[in-house]
Amino acid sequence: MPDAAAEPGTAAARNAAEEKSAFAHPAVDPDGTAAYGDHPDQVIDFYAPRAAAGPGDAAPVVVLLHGGSWRAPYDRRHVSPFAGFLAGRGFAVASVEYRRGRAGEGTGAEGGGADAVPDGGGAGGPVAGRWPETLDDVAAALDALPGLVRPHLPGADPRRTVLTGHSAGGHLALWAAARHLLPADAPWRTDRPAPLRGVVALAPIADFEVADKLDVCGGAARQFLGGDGLFTERRPYADPALLLPTGIATTLVQGRADVDVPQAVAEAYADAAAKAGEVVGVTLLEDVGHFPLIDPAADACAVVAEEIAQLAW
């Protein structure tokens, strides 16, 4: 029998069509690549601006962190069309790669939406994230970036940097902007806020407690923290909803029809920010799911570019 959930007009059918569109674009090669460490995944791709984005001669820098449930099958290549789109809007883009969960490592988790692994997760499948290497890499990349921008993006202004990321990458963007709020014994803690114009997090896994309750991306948040025995212990070191207020302008862009990272996750983060005395912008897009936010063919992608521009300029 055909799967009723995949029939035309269902949420699953819409999600599948949106995913297909987002992944249909050919990869866009960067203008340059630089290493920020010795591991093959410790690299940043640079895309020079293709047009003027706003006043002045120097382009803002957009630091892009890709999603994919922190799992190995998805790397930065799947967001290269989005990086190219932003470059076409006049931004200088730095697309960060980082270490992710390896195939056959841990237990994996069953199923879990289009942002889950292509083989469905499952025992022996790629687990979400590598603790602590995933966070080690994001911290190291952000620390190294100022010294890499000038030689690789000579037309850019690193003083106007906006951090963005999609899904699991949205989590990493929010986390990277909150490193000054990490517990004192955290190796990634900084002594002051990052010099950012702002953060634009796209359908982010922004609240681990809510994401875990909703089984987002096949239990990816719990996997990322090391499983049942470590989830509570490690949350203060990794959950953006516990690292507030950041003092950095933050906007969440969320599709109301997202079945992979539902709207409730973004709203929980915004509520936590409000309780901490900080206003976080939430842009909700009607009839938009998970992947149009990074799909150059979708209207939602232009909305994302505008949200970045508002912070960058």
ZIPE-V374871 format. One record per residue. N is the residue number from 1. SS is DSSP state (~ for helix, > for strand, _ for the rest). Layout:
BEGIN
N_SS, N_SS
END
This chain:
BEGIN
1__, 2__, 3__, 4_~, 5_~, 6_~, 7__, 8__, 9__, 10__, 11_~, 12_~, 13_~, 14_~, 15_~, 16_~, 17_~, 18_~, 19_~, 20_~, 21_~, 22_~, 23__, 24__, 25__, 26__, 27__, 28__, 29__, 30__, 31__, 32_>, 33_>, 34_>, 35_>, 36__, 37__, 38__, 39__, 40__, 41__, 42__, 43_>, 44_>, 45_>, 46_>, 47_>, 48__, 49__, 50__, 51__, 52__, 53__, 54__, 55__, 56__, 57__, 58__, 59_>, 60_>, 61_>, 62_>, 63_>, 64_>, 65_>, 66__, 67__, 68__, 69__, 70__, 71_>, 72__, 73__, 74__, 75__, 76_~, 77_~, 78_~, 79_~, 80_~, 81_~, 82_~, 83_~, 84_~, 85_~, 86_~, 87_~, 88_~, 89__, 90__, 91__, 92_>, 93_>, 94_>, 95_>, 96_>, 97__, 98__, 99__, 100__, 101_>, 102__, 103__, 104__, 105__, 106__, 107__, 108__, 109__, 110_>, 111__, 112__, 113__, 114__, 115__, 116__, 117__, 118__, 119__, 120__, 121_>, 122__, 123__, 124__, 125__, 126__, 127__, 128__, 129__, 130__, 131__, 132__, 133_~, 134_~, 135_~, 136_~, 137_~, 138_~, 139_~, 140_~, 141_~, 142_~, 143_~, 144_~, 145_~, 146_~, 147_~, 148_~, 149_~, 150_~, 151_~, 152_~, 153__, 154__, 155__, 156_>, 157_>, 158_>, 159_>, 160_>, 161_>, 162_>, 163_>, 164_>, 165_>, 166_>, 167__, 168_~, 169_~, 170_~, 171_~, 172_~, 173_~, 174_~, 175_~, 176_~, 177__, 178__, 179_~, 180_~, 181_~, 182__, 183__, 184__, 185__, 186__, 187__, 188__, 189__, 190__, 191__, 192__, 193__, 194__, 195__, 196__, 197__, 198_>, 199_>, 200_>, 201_>, 202_>, 203__, 204__, 205__, 206__, 207__, 208_~, 209_~, 210_~, 211_~, 212_~, 213_~, 214__, 215__, 216__, 217__, 218__, 219__, 220_~, 221_~, 222_~, 223_~, 224_~, 225__, 226__, 227__, 228_~, 229_~, 230_~, 231_~, 232_~, 233_~, 234_~, 235_~, 236_~, 237_~, 238_~, 239__, 240_~, 241_~, 242_~, 243__, 244__, 245__, 246__, 247__, 248__, 249__, 250_>, 251_>, 252_>, 253_>, 254_>, 255_>, 256__, 257__, 258__, 259__, 260__, 261__, 262__, 263_~, 264_~, 265_~, 266_~, 267_~, 268_~, 269_~, 270_~, 271_~, 272_~, 273_~, 274_~, 275_~, 276__, 277__, 278__, 279__, 280__, 281_>, 282_>, 283_>, 284_>, 285_>, 286__, 287__, 288__, 289__, 290__, 291__, 292_~, 293_~, 294_~, 295__, 296__, 297__, 298__, 299_~, 300_~, 301_~, 302_~, 303_~, 304_~, 305_~, 306_~, 307_~, 308_~, 309_~, 310_~, 311_~, 312_~, 313__
END
